[in-house]
Amino acid sequence: MSYQTQTTGTTSWTNPERCPFCDAGLEDGGWGFIAHVRANPQCSTEYDMWREQIAGDMGGEWGG
Ligand SMILES: [Zn+2]
């Protein structure tokens, strides 16, 4: 088994200034994304699934 960082799962987040789900530009890589997700139910759903997948893979919390 090889251990991968960052690229685990189906979403490859290559640019923190863009939403990985809908490719929209974000004002700020941190809070801009949170605000974007809250304003876009579709992205919110995908973000939740992505986060759960990361948590499942890592077996712990995913913190910034
Ligand atoms: Zn989005």
N, CA, C, O and the ligand as a Tripos MOL2 file, in Angstrom:
@<TRIPOS>MOLECULE
protein
  257   255    65     0     0
PROTEIN
NO_CHARGES

@<TRIPOS>ATOM
      1 N           0.8310   -1.2060    0.0000 N.3       1 MET1
      2 CA          0.0000    0.0000    0.0000 C.3       1 MET1
      3 C           0.8680    1.2600    0.0000 C.2       1 MET1
      4 O           1.7740    1.4040    0.8210 O.2       1 MET1
      5 N           0.5900    2.1240   -0.8900 N.am      2 SER2
      6 CA          1.3430    3.3760   -0.9220 C.3       2 SER2
      7 C           0.5530    4.4730   -0.2310 C.2       2 SER2
      8 O          -0.6760    4.5050   -0.2930 O.2       2 SER2
      9 N           1.2570    5.3500    0.4140 N.am      3 TYR3
     10 CA          0.6210    6.4390    1.1370 C.3       3 TYR3
     11 C           0.6760    7.7170    0.3120 C.2       3 TYR3
     12 O           1.7440    8.2050   -0.0560 O.2       3 TYR3
     13 N          -0.5360    8.2470    0.0310 N.am      4 GLN4
     14 CA         -0.5760    9.4580   -0.7740 C.3       4 GLN4
     15 C          -1.0620   10.6340    0.0530 C.2       4 GLN4
     16 O          -1.9280   10.4910    0.9160 O.2       4 GLN4
     17 N          -0.5040   11.7720   -0.2200 N.am      5 THR5
     18 CA         -0.9890   12.9970    0.4070 C.3       5 THR5
     19 C          -1.7260   13.8220   -0.6330 C.2       5 THR5
     20 O          -1.3920   13.7790   -1.8170 O.2       5 THR5
     21 N          -2.6980   14.5510   -0.2080 N.am      6 GLN6
     22 CA         -3.4370   15.5220   -1.0230 C.3       6 GLN6
     23 C          -4.2920   14.9020   -2.1240 C.2       6 GLN6
     24 O          -5.4520   15.2850   -2.2760 O.2       6 GLN6
     25 N          -3.7640   13.9700   -2.8850 N.am      7 THR7
     26 CA         -4.4680   13.5180   -4.0760 C.3       7 THR7
     27 C          -5.3610   12.3010   -3.8370 C.2       7 THR7
     28 O          -5.7800   11.6480   -4.7920 O.2       7 THR7
     29 N          -5.6540   11.9930   -2.5860 N.am      8 THR8
     30 CA         -6.5290   10.8690   -2.2880 C.3       8 THR8
     31 C          -7.9640   11.1850   -2.6840 C.2       8 THR8
     32 O          -8.4370   12.2990   -2.4580 O.2       8 THR8
     33 N          -8.6500   10.2330   -3.2630 N.am      9 GLY9
     34 CA        -10.0470   10.4310   -3.5950 C.3       9 GLY9
     35 C         -10.2560   10.8360   -5.0340 C.2       9 GLY9
     36 O          -9.3490   10.7580   -5.8630 O.2       9 GLY9
     37 N         -11.4690   11.2700   -5.3140 N.am     10 THR10
     38 CA        -11.8320   11.5650   -6.6930 C.3      10 THR10
     39 C         -11.5580   13.0200   -7.0600 C.2      10 THR10
     40 O         -11.4030   13.3490   -8.2360 O.2      10 THR10
     41 N         -11.5010   13.8810   -6.0610 N.am     11 THR11
     42 CA        -11.2980   15.2950   -6.3400 C.3      11 THR11
     43 C          -9.8370   15.6720   -6.1680 C.2      11 THR11
     44 O          -9.2700   15.5070   -5.0880 O.2      11 THR11
     45 N          -9.2370   16.1710   -7.2170 N.am     12 SER12
     46 CA         -7.8820   16.6720   -7.0940 C.3      12 SER12
     47 C          -7.9290   18.1930   -7.0270 C.2      12 SER12
     48 O          -8.2550   18.8720   -8.0000 O.2      12 SER12
     49 N          -7.6000   18.6930   -5.8690 N.am     13 TRP13
     50 CA         -7.7100   20.1230   -5.6200 C.3      13 TRP13
     51 C          -6.3910   20.7760   -5.9800 C.2      13 TRP13
     52 O          -5.4920   20.8840   -5.1450 O.2      13 TRP13
     53 N          -6.2800   21.2020   -7.1980 N.am     14 THR14
     54 CA         -5.0000   21.7230   -7.6770 C.3      14 THR14
     55 C          -4.8520   23.2120   -7.4330 C.2      14 THR14
     56 O          -3.7360   23.7130   -7.2920 O.2      14 THR14
     57 N          -5.9680   23.9200   -7.3820 N.am     15 ASN15
     58 CA         -5.8970   25.3630   -7.2120 C.3      15 ASN15
     59 C          -6.8070   25.8190   -6.0790 C.2      15 ASN15
     60 O          -8.0300   25.7800   -6.2130 O.2      15 ASN15
     61 N          -6.2150   26.2550   -4.9520 N.am     16 PRO16
     62 CA         -7.0290   26.6490   -3.7990 C.3      16 PRO16
     63 C          -7.8740   27.8930   -4.0570 C.2      16 PRO16
     64 O          -8.7720   28.2080   -3.2760 O.2      16 PRO16
     65 N          -7.5950   28.5860   -5.1240 N.am     17 GLU17
     66 CA         -8.3780   29.7870   -5.4320 C.3      17 GLU17
     67 C          -9.5260   29.4900   -6.3870 C.2      17 GLU17
     68 O         -10.1940   30.3970   -6.8840 O.2      17 GLU17
     69 N          -9.7420   28.1870   -6.6350 N.am     18 ARG18
     70 CA        -10.8830   27.7950   -7.4500 C.3      18 ARG18
     71 C         -11.6520   26.6890   -6.7540 C.2      18 ARG18
     72 O         -11.0660   25.8270   -6.1000 O.2      18 ARG18
     73 N         -12.9730   26.7190   -6.8980 N.am     19 CYS19
     74 CA        -13.7880   25.6480   -6.3540 C.3      19 CYS19
     75 C         -13.5100   24.3710   -7.1490 C.2      19 CYS19
     76 O         -13.6250   24.3740   -8.3750 O.2      19 CYS19
     77 N         -13.1440   23.2740   -6.4650 N.am     20 PRO20
     78 CA        -12.8400   22.0280   -7.1800 C.3      20 PRO20
     79 C         -14.0830   21.3590   -7.7370 C.2      20 PRO20
     80 O         -13.9770   20.4150   -8.5190 O.2      20 PRO20
     81 N         -15.2560   21.8310   -7.3510 N.am     21 PHE21
     82 CA        -16.5020   21.1740   -7.7570 C.3      21 PHE21
     83 C         -17.1370   21.8510   -8.9550 C.2      21 PHE21
     84 O         -17.6290   21.1730   -9.8570 O.2      21 PHE21
     85 N         -17.1360   23.1770   -8.9820 N.am     22 CYS22
     86 CA        -17.7710   23.8760  -10.0910 C.3      22 CYS22
     87 C         -16.7930   24.8010  -10.8140 C.2      22 CYS22
     88 O         -17.1550   25.4680  -11.7830 O.2      22 CYS22
     89 N         -15.5470   24.8320  -10.3290 N.am     23 ASP23
     90 CA        -14.4780   25.5870  -10.9860 C.3      23 ASP23
     91 C         -14.6970   27.1010  -10.9390 C.2      23 ASP23
     92 O         -14.1480   27.8380  -11.7580 O.2      23 ASP23
     93 N         -15.4890   27.5540   -9.9890 N.am     24 ALA24
     94 CA        -15.6850   28.9900   -9.8320 C.3      24 ALA24
     95 C         -14.4870   29.6090   -9.1250 C.2      24 ALA24
     96 O         -13.8660   28.9800   -8.2690 O.2      24 ALA24
     97 N         -14.1730   30.8280   -9.4860 N.am     25 GLY25
     98 CA        -13.0870   31.5350   -8.8180 C.3      25 GLY25
     99 C         -13.4960   31.9370   -7.4110 C.2      25 GLY25
    100 O         -14.6370   32.3370   -7.1830 O.2      25 GLY25
    101 N         -12.5620   31.8300   -6.4640 N.am     26 LEU26
    102 CA        -12.8540   32.1550   -5.0760 C.3      26 LEU26
    103 C         -12.1060   33.4240   -4.6750 C.2      26 LEU26
    104 O         -10.9780   33.6630   -5.1070 O.2      26 LEU26
    105 N         -12.7520   34.2220   -3.8510 N.am     27 GLU27
    106 CA        -12.1260   35.4700   -3.4090 C.3      27 GLU27
    107 C         -10.9020   35.2040   -2.5470 C.2      27 GLU27
    108 O          -9.8860   35.8940   -2.6330 O.2      27 GLU27
    109 N         -11.0330   34.1810   -1.7160 N.am     28 ASP28
    110 CA         -9.9590   33.8620   -0.7800 C.3      28 ASP28
    111 C          -9.9200   32.3510   -0.6120 C.2      28 ASP28
    112 O         -10.9650   31.7210   -0.4500 O.2      28 ASP28
    113 N          -8.7420   31.7670   -0.6480 N.am     29 GLY29
    114 CA         -8.6180   30.3180   -0.6220 C.3      29 GLY29
    115 C          -9.2120   29.6670    0.6040 C.2      29 GLY29
    116 O          -9.5760   28.4920    0.5630 O.2      29 GLY29
    117 N          -9.3210   30.4130    1.7080 N.am     30 GLY30
    118 CA         -9.8460   29.8320    2.9340 C.3      30 GLY30
    119 C         -11.3220   30.1380    3.1200 C.2      30 GLY30
    120 O         -12.1840   29.3220    2.7900 O.2      30 GLY30
    121 N         -11.6060   31.3200    3.6530 N.am     31 TRP31
    122 CA        -12.9920   31.6710    3.9460 C.3      31 TRP31
    123 C         -13.8120   31.9040    2.6910 C.2      31 TRP31
    124 O         -15.0290   31.7210    2.7020 O.2      31 TRP31
    125 N         -13.1650   32.3010    1.6220 N.am     32 GLY32
    126 CA        -13.8860   32.4890    0.3750 C.3      32 GLY32
    127 C         -14.5330   31.1990   -0.0750 C.2      32 GLY32
    128 O         -15.6450   31.2010   -0.6030 O.2      32 GLY32
    129 N         -13.8330   30.0950    0.1380 N.am     33 PHE33
    130 CA        -14.3760   28.7920   -0.2470 C.3      33 PHE33
    131 C         -15.5510   28.4080    0.6390 C.2      33 PHE33
    132 O         -16.5700   27.9190    0.1510 O.2      33 PHE33
    133 N         -15.4090   28.6290    1.9390 N.am     34 ILE34
    134 CA        -16.5020   28.3160    2.8690 C.3      34 ILE34
    135 C         -17.7460   29.1240    2.5030 C.2      34 ILE34
    136 O         -18.8540   28.5890    2.4750 O.2      34 ILE34
    137 N         -17.5600   30.3980    2.2280 N.am     35 ALA35
    138 CA        -18.6870   31.2510    1.8520 C.3      35 ALA35
    139 C         -19.3000   30.7600    0.5440 C.2      35 ALA35
    140 O         -20.5220   30.7400    0.3950 O.2      35 ALA35
    141 N         -18.4630   30.3710   -0.3870 N.am     36 HIS36
    142 CA        -18.9320   29.8640   -1.6770 C.3      36 HIS36
    143 C         -19.7650   28.5940   -1.4950 C.2      36 HIS36
    144 O         -20.8330   28.4530   -2.0920 O.2      36 HIS36
    145 N         -19.2750   27.6860   -0.6780 N.am     37 VAL37
    146 CA        -19.9730   26.4210   -0.4330 C.3      37 VAL37
    147 C         -21.3250   26.6770    0.2200 C.2      37 VAL37
    148 O         -22.3200   26.0340   -0.1140 O.2      37 VAL37
    149 N         -21.3510   27.6240    1.1560 N.am     38 ARG38
    150 CA        -22.6140   27.9280    1.8430 C.3      38 ARG38
    151 C         -23.6250   28.5470    0.8840 C.2      38 ARG38
    152 O         -24.8330   28.3850    1.0550 O.2      38 ARG38
    153 N         -23.1300   29.2450   -0.1080 N.am     39 ALA39
    154 CA        -24.0140   29.9120   -1.0560 C.3      39 ALA39
    155 C         -24.4310   28.9880   -2.1970 C.2      39 ALA39
    156 O         -25.3350   29.3140   -2.9670 O.2      39 ALA39
    157 N         -23.7740   27.8420   -2.3030 N.am     40 ASN40
    158 CA        -24.0610   26.9250   -3.4130 C.3      40 ASN40
    159 C         -24.3460   25.5250   -2.8790 C.2      40 ASN40
    160 O         -23.4210   24.7630   -2.5970 O.2      40 ASN40
    161 N         -25.6360   25.1860   -2.7410 N.am     41 PRO41
    162 CA        -26.0210   23.8760   -2.1770 C.3      41 PRO41
    163 C         -25.3750   22.7020   -2.9020 C.2      41 PRO41
    164 O         -25.0120   21.7080   -2.2740 O.2      41 PRO41
    165 N         -25.2330   22.8120   -4.2060 N.am     42 GLN42
    166 CA        -24.6370   21.7230   -4.9710 C.3      42 GLN42
    167 C         -23.1960   21.4900   -4.5230 C.2      42 GLN42
    168 O         -22.7860   20.3500   -4.3030 O.2      42 GLN42
    169 N         -22.4410   22.5580   -4.3920 N.am     43 CYS43
    170 CA        -21.0510   22.4370   -3.9640 C.3      43 CYS43
    171 C         -20.9770   22.0090   -2.5040 C.2      43 CYS43
    172 O         -20.0690   21.2760   -2.1130 O.2      43 CYS43
    173 N         -21.9310   22.4660   -1.7010 N.am     44 SER44
    174 CA        -21.9660   22.0920   -0.2990 C.3      44 SER44
    175 C         -22.1110   20.5920   -0.1460 C.2      44 SER44
    176 O         -21.4290   19.9730    0.6700 O.2      44 SER44
    177 N         -23.0050   20.0100   -0.9350 N.am     45 THR45
    178 CA        -23.2230   18.5630   -0.8960 C.3      45 THR45
    179 C         -21.9610   17.8230   -1.3020 C.2      45 THR45
    180 O         -21.5590   16.8610   -0.6490 O.2      45 THR45
    181 N         -21.3380   18.2740   -2.3790 N.am     46 GLU46
    182 CA        -20.1360   17.5900   -2.8610 C.3      46 GLU46
    183 C         -18.9850   17.7630   -1.8750 C.2      46 GLU46
    184 O         -18.1740   16.8570   -1.6830 O.2      46 GLU46
    185 N         -18.9270   18.9340   -1.2540 N.am     47 TYR47
    186 CA        -17.8750   19.1950   -0.2670 C.3      47 TYR47
    187 C         -18.0350   18.2700    0.9350 C.2      47 TYR47
    188 O         -17.0530   17.7250    1.4380 O.2      47 TYR47
    189 N         -19.2740   18.0940    1.3930 N.am     48 ASP48
    190 CA        -19.5280   17.2040    2.5210 C.3      48 ASP48
    191 C         -19.1040   15.7690    2.1970 C.2      48 ASP48
    192 O         -18.4710   15.0940    3.0090 O.2      48 ASP48
    193 N         -19.4670   15.3220    1.0000 N.am     49 MET49
    194 CA        -19.1010   13.9540    0.6020 C.3      49 MET49
    195 C         -17.5910   13.8180    0.5000 C.2      49 MET49
    196 O         -17.0130   12.8120    0.9110 O.2      49 MET49
    197 N         -16.9640   14.8420   -0.0520 N.am     50 TRP50
    198 CA        -15.5000   14.8200   -0.2060 C.3      50 TRP50
    199 C         -14.8280   14.7830    1.1560 C.2      50 TRP50
    200 O         -13.8720   14.0360    1.3670 O.2      50 TRP50
    201 N         -15.3340   15.5930    2.0790 N.am     51 ARG51
    202 CA        -14.7480   15.6440    3.4150 C.3      51 ARG51
    203 C         -14.9040   14.3120    4.1350 C.2      51 ARG51
    204 O         -13.9810   13.8530    4.8080 O.2      51 ARG51
    205 N         -16.0680   13.6950    3.9940 N.am     52 GLU52
    206 CA        -16.2890   12.3960    4.6210 C.3      52 GLU52
    207 C         -15.3500   11.3490    4.0460 C.2      52 GLU52
    208 O         -14.8410   10.4860    4.7610 O.2      52 GLU52
    209 N         -15.1310   11.4410    2.7430 N.am     53 GLN53
    210 CA        -14.2330   10.4930    2.0880 C.3      53 GLN53
    211 C         -12.8000   10.6660    2.6060 C.2      53 GLN53
    212 O         -12.1130    9.6850    2.8880 O.2      53 GLN53
    213 N         -12.3670   11.9050    2.7240 N.am     54 ILE54
    214 CA        -11.0350   12.1910    3.2550 C.3      54 ILE54
    215 C         -10.9160   11.6790    4.6850 C.2      54 ILE54
    216 O          -9.9310   11.0350    5.0480 O.2      54 ILE54
    217 N         -11.9370   11.9750    5.4920 N.am     55 ALA55
    218 CA        -11.9240   11.5420    6.8940 C.3      55 ALA55
    219 C         -11.8700   10.0260    6.9810 C.2      55 ALA55
    220 O         -11.1680    9.4720    7.8270 O.2      55 ALA55
    221 N         -12.6180    9.3510    6.0980 N.am     56 GLY56
    222 CA        -12.6220    7.8950    6.0850 C.3      56 GLY56
    223 C         -11.2690    7.3420    5.6950 C.2      56 GLY56
    224 O         -10.8000    6.3600    6.2730 O.2      56 GLY56
    225 N         -10.6390    7.9730    4.7120 N.am     57 ASP57
    226 CA         -9.3380    7.5070    4.2420 C.3      57 ASP57
    227 C          -8.2550    7.7270    5.2950 C.2      57 ASP57
    228 O          -7.3960    6.8710    5.5100 O.2      57 ASP57
    229 N          -8.3100    8.8800    5.9420 N.am     58 MET58
    230 CA         -7.2610    9.2460    6.8770 C.3      58 MET58
    231 C          -7.5000    8.6510    8.2630 C.2      58 MET58
    232 O          -6.5670    8.4710    9.0450 O.2      58 MET58
    233 N          -8.7660    8.3490    8.5530 N.am     59 GLY59
    234 CA         -9.1020    7.8060    9.8610 C.3      59 GLY59
    235 C          -8.9810    8.8430   10.9660 C.2      59 GLY59
    236 O          -8.7330    8.5080   12.1240 O.2      59 GLY59
    237 N          -9.1570   10.0960   10.5970 N.am     60 GLY60
    238 CA         -9.0550   11.1430   11.6070 C.3      60 GLY60
    239 C          -9.5940   12.4530   11.0830 C.2      60 GLY60
    240 O         -10.3030   12.4890   10.0770 O.2      60 GLY60
    241 N          -9.2610   13.5100   11.7580 N.am     61 GLU61
    242 CA         -9.7560   14.8080   11.3470 C.3      61 GLU61
    243 C          -8.9130   15.3870   10.2210 C.2      61 GLU61
    244 O          -7.7180   15.1180   10.0990 O.2      61 GLU61
    245 N          -9.5810   16.1880    9.4090 N.am     62 TRP62
    246 CA         -8.8630   16.9000    8.3590 C.3      62 TRP62
    247 C          -8.8880   18.3690    8.7030 C.2      62 TRP62
    248 O          -9.9180   19.0330    8.5830 O.2      62 TRP62
    249 N          -7.7580   18.8670    9.1280 N.am     63 GLY63
    250 CA         -7.7130   20.2610    9.5310 C.3      63 GLY63
    251 C          -6.8370   21.0780    8.6020 C.2      63 GLY63
    252 O          -5.8960   20.5620    7.9980 O.2      63 GLY63
    253 N          -7.1520   22.3360    8.4970 N.am     64 GLY64
    254 CA         -6.3560   23.2050    7.6390 C.3      64 GLY64
    255 C          -5.2010   23.6940    8.4210 C.2      64 GLY64
    256 O          -4.3810   24.4510    7.9010 O.2      64 GLY64
    257 ZN        -18.4140   25.5650   -6.3620 Zn       65 ZN65
@<TRIPOS>BOND
     1     1     2 1
     2     2     3 1
     3     3     4 2
     4     3     5 am
     5     5     6 1
     6     6     7 1
     7     7     8 2
     8     7     9 am
     9     9    10 1
    10    10    11 1
    11    11    12 2
    12    11    13 am
    13    13    14 1
    14    14    15 1
    15    15    16 2
    16    15    17 am
    17    17    18 1
    18    18    19 1
    19    19    20 2
    20    19    21 am
    21    21    22 1
    22    22    23 1
    23    23    24 2
    24    23    25 am
    25    25    26 1
    26    26    27 1
    27    27    28 2
    28    27    29 am
    29    29    30 1
    30    30    31 1
    31    31    32 2
    32    31    33 am
    33    33    34 1
    34    34    35 1
    35    35    36 2
    36    35    37 am
    37    37    38 1
    38    38    39 1
    39    39    40 2
    40    39    41 am
    41    41    42 1
    42    42    43 1
    43    43    44 2
    44    43    45 am
    45    45    46 1
    46    46    47 1
    47    47    48 2
    48    47    49 am
    49    49    50 1
    50    50    51 1
    51    51    52 2
    52    51    53 am
    53    53    54 1
    54    54    55 1
    55    55    56 2
    56    55    57 am
    57    57    58 1
    58    58    59 1
    59    59    60 2
    60    59    61 am
    61    61    62 1
    62    62    63 1
    63    63    64 2
    64    63    65 am
    65    65    66 1
    66    66    67 1
    67    67    68 2
    68    67    69 am
    69    69    70 1
    70    70    71 1
    71    71    72 2
    72    71    73 am
    73    73    74 1
    74    74    75 1
    75    75    76 2
    76    75    77 am
    77    77    78 1
    78    78    79 1
    79    79    80 2
    80    79    81 am
    81    81    82 1
    82    82    83 1
    83    83    84 2
    84    83    85 am
    85    85    86 1
    86    86    87 1
    87    87    88 2
    88    87    89 am
    89    89    90 1
    90    90    91 1
    91    91    92 2
    92    91    93 am
    93    93    94 1
    94    94    95 1
    95    95    96 2
    96    95    97 am
    97    97    98 1
    98    98    99 1
    99    99   100 2
   100    99   101 am
   101   101   102 1
   102   102   103 1
   103   103   104 2
   104   103   105 am
   105   105   106 1
   106   106   107 1
   107   107   108 2
   108   107   109 am
   109   109   110 1
   110   110   111 1
   111   111   112 2
   112   111   113 am
   113   113   114 1
   114   114   115 1
   115   115   116 2
   116   115   117 am
   117   117   118 1
   118   118   119 1
   119   119   120 2
   120   119   121 am
   121   121   122 1
   122   122   123 1
   123   123   124 2
   124   123   125 am
   125   125   126 1
   126   126   127 1
   127   127   128 2
   128   127   129 am
   129   129   130 1
   130   130   131 1
   131   131   132 2
   132   131   133 am
   133   133   134 1
   134   134   135 1
   135   135   136 2
   136   135   137 am
   137   137   138 1
   138   138   139 1
   139   139   140 2
   140   139   141 am
   141   141   142 1
   142   142   143 1
   143   143   144 2
   144   143   145 am
   145   145   146 1
   146   146   147 1
   147   147   148 2
   148   147   149 am
   149   149   150 1
   150   150   151 1
   151   151   152 2
   152   151   153 am
   153   153   154 1
   154   154   155 1
   155   155   156 2
   156   155   157 am
   157   157   158 1
   158   158   159 1
   159   159   160 2
   160   159   161 am
   161   161   162 1
   162   162   163 1
   163   163   164 2
   164   163   165 am
   165   165   166 1
   166   166   167 1
   167   167   168 2
   168   167   169 am
   169   169   170 1
   170   170   171 1
   171   171   172 2
   172   171   173 am
   173   173   174 1
   174   174   175 1
   175   175   176 2
   176   175   177 am
   177   177   178 1
   178   178   179 1
   179   179   180 2
   180   179   181 am
   181   181   182 1
   182   182   183 1
   183   183   184 2
   184   183   185 am
   185   185   186 1
   186   186   187 1
   187   187   188 2
   188   187   189 am
   189   189   190 1
   190   190   191 1
   191   191   192 2
   192   191   193 am
   193   193   194 1
   194   194   195 1
   195   195   196 2
   196   195   197 am
   197   197   198 1
   198   198   199 1
   199   199   200 2
   200   199   201 am
   201   201   202 1
   202   202   203 1
   203   203   204 2
   204   203   205 am
   205   205   206 1
   206   206   207 1
   207   207   208 2
   208   207   209 am
   209   209   210 1
   210   210   211 1
   211   211   212 2
   212   211   213 am
   213   213   214 1
   214   214   215 1
   215   215   216 2
   216   215   217 am
   217   217   218 1
   218   218   219 1
   219   219   220 2
   220   219   221 am
   221   221   222 1
   222   222   223 1
   223   223   224 2
   224   223   225 am
   225   225   226 1
   226   226   227 1
   227   227   228 2
   228   227   229 am
   229   229   230 1
   230   230   231 1
   231   231   232 2
   232   231   233 am
   233   233   234 1
   234   234   235 1
   235   235   236 2
   236   235   237 am
   237   237   238 1
   238   238   239 1
   239   239   240 2
   240   239   241 am
   241   241   242 1
   242   242   243 1
   243   243   244 2
   244   243   245 am
   245   245   246 1
   246   246   247 1
   247   247   248 2
   248   247   249 am
   249   249   250 1
   250   250   251 1
   251   251   252 2
   252   251   253 am
   253   253   254 1
   254   254   255 1
   255   255   256 2
@<TRIPOS>SUBSTRUCTURE
     1 MET1         2 RESIDUE 1 A MET
     2 SER2         6 RESIDUE 1 A SER
     3 TYR3        10 RESIDUE 1 A TYR
     4 GLN4        14 RESIDUE 1 A GLN
     5 THR5        18 RESIDUE 1 A THR
     6 GLN6        22 RESIDUE 1 A GLN
     7 THR7        26 RESIDUE 1 A THR
     8 THR8        30 RESIDUE 1 A THR
     9 GLY9        34 RESIDUE 1 A GLY
    10 THR10       38 RESIDUE 1 A THR
    11 THR11       42 RESIDUE 1 A THR
    12 SER12       46 RESIDUE 1 A SER
    13 TRP13       50 RESIDUE 1 A TRP
    14 THR14       54 RESIDUE 1 A THR
    15 ASN15       58 RESIDUE 1 A ASN
    16 PRO16       62 RESIDUE 1 A PRO
    17 GLU17       66 RESIDUE 1 A GLU
    18 ARG18       70 RESIDUE 1 A ARG
    19 CYS19       74 RESIDUE 1 A CYS
    20 PRO20       78 RESIDUE 1 A PRO
    21 PHE21       82 RESIDUE 1 A PHE
    22 CYS22       86 RESIDUE 1 A CYS
    23 ASP23       90 RESIDUE 1 A ASP
    24 ALA24       94 RESIDUE 1 A ALA
    25 GLY25       98 RESIDUE 1 A GLY
    26 LEU26      102 RESIDUE 1 A LEU
    27 GLU27      106 RESIDUE 1 A GLU
    28 ASP28      110 RESIDUE 1 A ASP
    29 GLY29      114 RESIDUE 1 A GLY
    30 GLY30      118 RESIDUE 1 A GLY
    31 TRP31      122 RESIDUE 1 A TRP
    32 GLY32      126 RESIDUE 1 A GLY
    33 PHE33      130 RESIDUE 1 A PHE
    34 ILE34      134 RESIDUE 1 A ILE
    35 ALA35      138 RESIDUE 1 A ALA
    36 HIS36      142 RESIDUE 1 A HIS
    37 VAL37      146 RESIDUE 1 A VAL
    38 ARG38      150 RESIDUE 1 A ARG
    39 ALA39      154 RESIDUE 1 A ALA
    40 ASN40      158 RESIDUE 1 A ASN
    41 PRO41      162 RESIDUE 1 A PRO
    42 GLN42      166 RESIDUE 1 A GLN
    43 CYS43      170 RESIDUE 1 A CYS
    44 SER44      174 RESIDUE 1 A SER
    45 THR45      178 RESIDUE 1 A THR
    46 GLU46      182 RESIDUE 1 A GLU
    47 TYR47      186 RESIDUE 1 A TYR
    48 ASP48      190 RESIDUE 1 A ASP
    49 MET49      194 RESIDUE 1 A MET
    50 TRP50      198 RESIDUE 1 A TRP
    51 ARG51      202 RESIDUE 1 A ARG
    52 GLU52      206 RESIDUE 1 A GLU
    53 GLN53      210 RESIDUE 1 A GLN
    54 ILE54      214 RESIDUE 1 A ILE
    55 ALA55      218 RESIDUE 1 A ALA
    56 GLY56      222 RESIDUE 1 A GLY
    57 ASP57      226 RESIDUE 1 A ASP
    58 MET58      230 RESIDUE 1 A MET
    59 GLY59      234 RESIDUE 1 A GLY
    60 GLY60      238 RESIDUE 1 A GLY
    61 GLU61      242 RESIDUE 1 A GLU
    62 TRP62      246 RESIDUE 1 A TRP
    63 GLY63      250 RESIDUE 1 A GLY
    64 GLY64      254 RESIDUE 1 A GLY
    65 ZN65       257 GROUP 0 **** ****
